[in-house]
Amino acid sequence: MDDSKILIVKDEYIVATDLKQRLEDMGHEIVGIEGDGKSAIKKTVETKPDLILMDITLKGEIDGIETVQQIQEDYDIPFIYLSGSNNNTTLERARTTEPSGYIIKPFMDKGIKKL
Protein backbone atom coordinates (compact mmCIF):
# COMPACT_ATOMS: atom_id res chain seq x y z
CA MET A 1 0.00 0.00 0.00
CA ASP A 2 2.69 2.51 -1.02
CA ASP A 3 1.80 6.21 -1.10
CA SER A 4 -1.41 5.57 0.84
CA LYS A 5 -3.29 8.27 2.68
CA ILE A 6 -3.44 7.12 6.29
CA LEU A 7 -5.36 8.51 9.26
CA ILE A 8 -3.88 7.74 12.67
CA VAL A 9 -6.29 7.66 15.60
CA LYS A 10 -4.32 7.46 18.83
CA ASP A 11 -4.78 9.40 22.04
CA GLU A 12 -1.10 9.25 23.05
CA TYR A 13 0.38 12.09 20.98
CA ILE A 14 4.05 11.13 21.36
CA VAL A 15 3.36 7.57 20.23
CA ALA A 16 1.19 8.82 17.36
CA THR A 17 3.82 11.25 16.10
CA ASP A 18 6.47 8.53 16.24
CA LEU A 19 4.21 6.26 14.20
CA LYS A 20 3.52 9.12 11.77
CA GLN A 21 7.24 9.67 11.20
CA ARG A 22 7.88 5.97 10.63
CA LEU A 23 5.06 5.75 8.08
CA GLU A 24 6.16 8.91 6.27
CA ASP A 25 9.69 7.50 6.06
CA MET A 26 8.13 4.49 4.33
CA GLY A 27 6.44 6.73 1.75
CA HIS A 28 2.93 7.07 3.15
CA GLU A 29 0.97 10.32 3.44
CA ILE A 30 -0.51 10.94 6.88
CA VAL A 31 -3.73 12.94 6.53
CA GLY A 32 -4.05 13.50 10.26
CA ILE A 33 -3.60 12.38 13.82
CA GLU A 34 -6.75 12.41 15.92
CA GLY A 35 -6.99 11.64 19.61
CA ASP A 36 -10.67 10.80 20.03
CA GLY A 37 -13.46 9.08 18.15
CA LYS A 38 -15.56 12.11 17.27
CA SER A 39 -12.57 13.94 15.77
CA ALA A 40 -11.59 10.79 13.86
CA ILE A 41 -15.04 10.56 12.28
CA LYS A 42 -14.90 14.23 11.25
CA LYS A 43 -11.39 13.83 9.78
CA THR A 44 -12.51 10.71 7.89
CA VAL A 45 -15.33 12.69 6.26
CA GLU A 46 -12.93 15.51 5.35
CA THR A 47 -10.00 13.44 4.01
CA LYS A 48 -11.41 10.03 3.00
CA PRO A 49 -8.20 8.16 3.83
CA ASP A 50 -7.15 4.90 2.16
CA LEU A 51 -6.51 3.31 5.57
CA ILE A 52 -7.25 4.10 9.21
CA LEU A 53 -4.97 3.02 12.04
CA MET A 54 -7.33 2.94 15.02
CA ASP A 55 -6.39 2.58 18.66
CA ILE A 56 -8.94 0.31 20.31
CA THR A 57 -8.95 2.25 23.57
CA LEU A 58 -9.49 5.98 23.19
CA LYS A 59 -10.28 8.67 25.68
CA GLY A 60 -13.56 10.45 25.17
CA GLU A 61 -17.16 9.54 24.57
CA ILE A 62 -16.56 6.57 22.25
CA ASP A 63 -13.77 4.03 21.99
CA GLY A 64 -12.01 2.91 18.82
CA ILE A 65 -14.42 0.06 18.17
CA GLU A 66 -17.47 2.33 18.31
CA THR A 67 -15.67 4.87 16.14
CA VAL A 68 -15.03 2.23 13.48
CA GLN A 69 -18.65 1.09 13.61
CA GLN A 70 -19.84 4.65 12.96
CA ILE A 71 -17.38 5.14 10.10
CA GLN A 72 -18.44 1.82 8.56
CA GLU A 73 -22.03 3.07 8.31
CA ASP A 74 -21.00 5.50 5.54
CA TYR A 75 -17.55 4.46 4.30
CA ASP A 76 -15.81 1.31 3.15
CA ILE A 77 -12.35 2.20 4.41
CA PRO A 78 -10.04 -0.56 5.62
CA PHE A 79 -8.71 -0.16 9.12
CA ILE A 80 -6.13 -1.77 11.34
CA TYR A 81 -6.44 -1.76 15.10
CA LEU A 82 -3.57 -0.60 17.28
CA SER A 83 -3.66 -2.46 20.54
CA GLY A 84 -1.70 -3.29 23.62
CA SER A 85 -4.72 -4.97 25.14
CA ASN A 86 -5.10 -8.66 25.71
CA ASN A 87 -8.57 -8.32 27.20
CA ASN A 88 -10.59 -11.08 25.52
CA THR A 89 -13.91 -9.25 25.76
CA THR A 90 -12.47 -6.18 24.04
CA LEU A 91 -10.74 -8.25 21.37
CA GLU A 92 -13.97 -10.15 20.65
CA ARG A 93 -15.81 -6.83 20.23
CA ALA A 94 -13.07 -5.67 17.89
CA ARG A 95 -13.29 -8.83 15.77
CA THR A 96 -16.97 -8.17 15.02
CA THR A 97 -15.95 -5.09 13.01
CA GLU A 98 -13.80 -7.25 10.70
CA PRO A 99 -10.53 -5.30 10.81
CA SER A 100 -7.89 -5.72 8.13
CA GLY A 101 -5.44 -6.54 10.90
CA TYR A 102 -3.92 -5.66 14.25
CA ILE A 103 -0.64 -4.02 15.18
CA ILE A 104 0.40 -4.86 18.70
CA LYS A 105 2.14 -2.20 20.76
CA PRO A 106 4.98 -1.48 21.12
CA PHE A 107 5.26 -0.76 17.39
CA MET A 108 8.14 -2.25 15.48
CA ASP A 109 9.07 -1.15 11.94
CA LYS A 110 8.80 -4.78 10.85
CA GLY A 111 5.12 -4.82 11.91
CA ILE A 112 4.15 -1.60 10.17
CA LYS A 113 6.11 -2.13 6.94
CA LYS A 114 3.36 -4.45 5.76
CA LEU A 115 0.92 -1.54 5.44
Phi and psi in degrees as a GROMACS rama.xvg file:
@    title "Ramachandran Plot"
@    xaxis  label "Phi"
@    yaxis  label "Psi"
@TYPE xy
-66.377  149.035  ASP-2
57.7817  29.5413  ASP-3
-79.4507  151.599  SER-4
-90.6572  119.322  LYS-5
-121.096  135.403  ILE-6
-103.871  128.083  LEU-7
-103.267  127.244  ILE-8
-119.804  103.804  VAL-9
-152.818  129.883  LYS-10
-88.5519  1.11983  ASP-11
-104.103  100.611  GLU-12
-59.4549  -41.5992  TYR-13
-63.446  -43.1179  ILE-14
-65.3586  -41.9394  VAL-15
-64.4171  -41.5038  ALA-16
-69.7514  -33.029  THR-17
-64.4915  -45.0909  ASP-18
-62.5501  -41.7631  LEU-19
-57.5202  -47.8555  LYS-20
-62.1539  -43.3221  GLN-21
-60.7237  -44.4166  ARG-22
-68.3016  -39.4169  LEU-23
-63.8334  -38.589  GLU-24
-62.8831  -23.5216  ASP-25
-91.1691  0.644081  MET-26
99.6228  9.12963  GLY-27
-92.0539  152.759  HIS-28
-99.3066  125.685  GLU-29
-97.2907  117.048  ILE-30
-86.4181  -7.41701  VAL-31
167.011  161.245  GLY-32
-124.486  122.266  ILE-33
-121.239  146.177  GLU-34
-105.428  -3.29654  GLY-35
-146.553  163.861  ASP-36
-62.8109  -45.0519  GLY-37
-61.6969  -43.1877  LYS-38
-65.8816  -36.1096  SER-39
-64.3686  -40.4311  ALA-40
-64.2452  -45.2173  ILE-41
-61.0197  -44.7733  LYS-42
-66.8062  -33.4586  LYS-43
-63.2314  -44.3382  THR-44
-61.6701  -42.3627  VAL-45
-70.6339  -39.8011  GLU-46
-110.165  -18.2051  THR-47
43.7954  67.7786  LYS-48
-67.9125  161.911  PRO-49
-79.4132  -23.6379  ASP-50
-154.209  144.694  LEU-51
-119.484  128.367  ILE-52
-98.6534  113.048  LEU-53
-117.395  119.57  MET-54
-70.1766  134.015  ASP-55
-66.8561  -43.7615  ILE-56
-102.249  116.719  THR-57
-123.489  150.161  LEU-58
-78.3915  153.778  LYS-59
115.064  -168.101  GLY-60
-68.1261  -36.154  GLU-61
-129.302  146.385  ILE-62
-86.0223  -178.64  ASP-63
-63.4799  -35.3772  GLY-64
-66.3093  -46.8999  ILE-65
-64.1936  -36.5327  GLU-66
-61.192  -46.8785  THR-67
-60.4174  -43.631  VAL-68
-59.0834  -40.9907  GLN-69
-68.7681  -39.2315  GLN-70
-65.1084  -39.5987  ILE-71
-64.2793  -21.6672  GLN-72
-63.1803  -30.9156  GLU-73
-119.248  -18.357  ASP-74
-133.333  147.266  TYR-75
-108.061  71.2338  ASP-76
-110.284  125.625  ILE-77
-65.4697  151.522  PRO-78
-143.879  153.124  PHE-79
-126.043  131.249  ILE-80
-80.9035  141.526  TYR-81
-103.165  126.874  LEU-82
-150.827  143.798  SER-83
-117.769  3.63303  GLY-84
-85.1936  142.509  SER-85
-122.283  22.0419  ASN-86
-72.0646  114.745  ASN-87
-60.3662  -37.9967  ASN-88
-63.4009  -44.8507  THR-89
-64.2842  -44.8438  THR-90
-64.3013  -35.7923  LEU-91
-66.1055  -41.4115  GLU-92
-60.6473  -42.2272  ARG-93
-64.148  -40.383  ALA-94
-60.7814  -30.3944  ARG-95
-65.8377  -18.1454  THR-96
-89.3138  -1.10307  THR-97
54.1374  63.7015  GLU-98
-68.3936  159.228  PRO-99
-75.9843  -15.7393  SER-100
169.248  -174.745  GLY-101
-134.754  142.968  TYR-102
-118.97  122.299  ILE-103
-89.8437  133.073  ILE-104
-78.5814  146.016  LYS-105
-75.269  148.412  PRO-106
-74.6735  135.876  PHE-107
-119.19  143.173  MET-108
-53.7917  -38.6267  ASP-109
-57.307  -38.8049  LYS-110
-73.5597  -31.2333  GLY-111
-95.8983  -11.6508  ILE-112
-64.8469  -21.6988  LYS-113
-76.4369  -3.86759  LYS-114
